């Protein structure tokens, strides 16, 4: 015999998950494309059918009750299973939307070959690429995959190493004969500290910009010297726009693909990670030459 709990709607569960992730009923309603009064009614209906309050309401903020946290923990694998069920109902043809957060300098990896290959491989998947240098909360921002360079903080996220990218000191080719101490430094945040140990003779940064693509463009235009990952600097060095004053890289940056543990088996995500890794390693294939 069915009871009230058996009458729970999927839309109510999706709303509950988004309210917890975003901390706001208004934001969750906007994201799901429903009026706020409708969302409020759905949430009340869910609590009624569950038989206990799932949310604390303090002003406009919503947080989970103790029962709500327990409910959320059990809900996550259910929603994942439902997504798999939907894929099976479509004949196992991958579909839906895959959201990817990529630092701006890595955007070039997704801006051409990778996108073309992914579309050919999975034409039913909508790929959304978010170019953002700041690190995002994957769950809160509904991001399926993030590409991150540098040291990773401890977390429950799954991290797959894609490559170890050399960081080189590059210089504008037009300044090749100038003394290092006289060449302006175009830096990204943290570069001056990286350079301080081995290059105390360098001038303080003339420009600091939070985008290594912009550093690369400035060096190509003749602005001075700066630190670039090999995948940004090498194409322009080979074209004659940049030089490497040194024979060894300053350091190496580990690049990871980061995603939620429950998405390990998502074929869309696996395919995209493999394409990004292949393209990155192709770009770095002759990085030491």
NORZIDA-V437713 format. One record per backbone hydrogen bond with DSSP energy under -1.0 kcal/mol. CO is the residue of the C=O (numbers start at 1). NH is the residue of the N-H. Records with the same first field share a line. If there is no record, write none. Layout:
BEGIN
CO = NH, NH
END
This chain:
BEGIN
4 = 7
5 = 8
9 = 13
10 = 14
11 = 15
12 = 16
13 = 17
14 = 18
15 = 19
16 = 20
17 = 21
18 = 22
19 = 23
23 = 62
24 = 28
25 = 29
26 = 30
27 = 31
28 = 32
29 = 33, 34
35 = 39
36 = 40
37 = 41
38 = 42
39 = 43
40 = 44
41 = 45
42 = 46
43 = 47
44 = 48
45 = 49
46 = 50
47 = 51
54 = 65
56 = 63
58 = 61
61 = 58
63 = 56
65 = 69
66 = 70
67 = 71
68 = 72
69 = 73
70 = 74
71 = 75
72 = 76
75 = 79
76 = 80
77 = 81
78 = 82
79 = 83
80 = 84
81 = 85
82 = 86
83 = 87
84 = 88
85 = 89
87 = 92
88 = 91
96 = 126
98 = 128
99 = 144, 145
100 = 130
101 = 147
102 = 132
103 = 106
104 = 107
106 = 109
107 = 111
112 = 116
113 = 117
114 = 118
115 = 119
116 = 120
117 = 121
118 = 122
122 = 125
126 = 98
128 = 100
130 = 102
137 = 141
138 = 143
145 = 101
146 = 258
148 = 256
158 = 259
160 = 257
163 = 255
165 = 253
166 = 230
167 = 250, 251
168 = 228
170 = 226
171 = 243
172 = 175
173 = 176
175 = 178
179 = 182
180 = 183
184 = 225
185 = 206, 207
187 = 209
188 = 191
190 = 194
191 = 195
192 = 196
195 = 199
199 = 202
207 = 187
209 = 211
211 = 215
212 = 216
213 = 217
214 = 218
215 = 219
216 = 220
217 = 221
218 = 223
219 = 222
224 = 172
225 = 186
226 = 170
228 = 168
229 = 232, 233
230 = 234
233 = 237
234 = 238
235 = 239
236 = 241, 242
237 = 240
241 = 173
243 = 171
251 = 167
253 = 165
254 = 150
255 = 162, 163
256 = 148
257 = 160
258 = 146
259 = 158
260 = 263
261 = 264
263 = 266
266 = 270
267 = 271
268 = 272
269 = 273
270 = 274
271 = 275
272 = 276
273 = 277
274 = 278
275 = 279
276 = 280
277 = 281
278 = 282
279 = 283
280 = 284
284 = 287
286 = 289
END
